[in-house]
Amino acid sequence: MDNPYLQVISLVERLHRQFLEVVKLELEGIGIHDINNVQAMMLFNIGDAEMTVGELTLRGCYLGSNVVGSSAFGFAPPI
C-alpha cells in the first residue's frame, strides 16, 4: 500500500478494533456481562439524554437494529 491516505485509514480501523477490545476486556474485568463493547460505547455517547432512534441515527450513535436489539436499551429485538 503506497497511498498514505489508505495507510491512515487502515491504521485508524486497526486502532478502533483494538480500542473496542480494550473496552470488552474492561467490561469483563468489572463483571459486566449484560452488554457488549459496542453497546457500552453507545451508552457512553448517549449519556443521560433520552433520544429516539431517529435522534440516535442523526448523532451517529445508532447504525442498525443489530446493535441495539437488546432489551437492556428498552428496545424490542428486531423481527
Beta strands, then each sheet from edge to edge (+ up, - down):
end
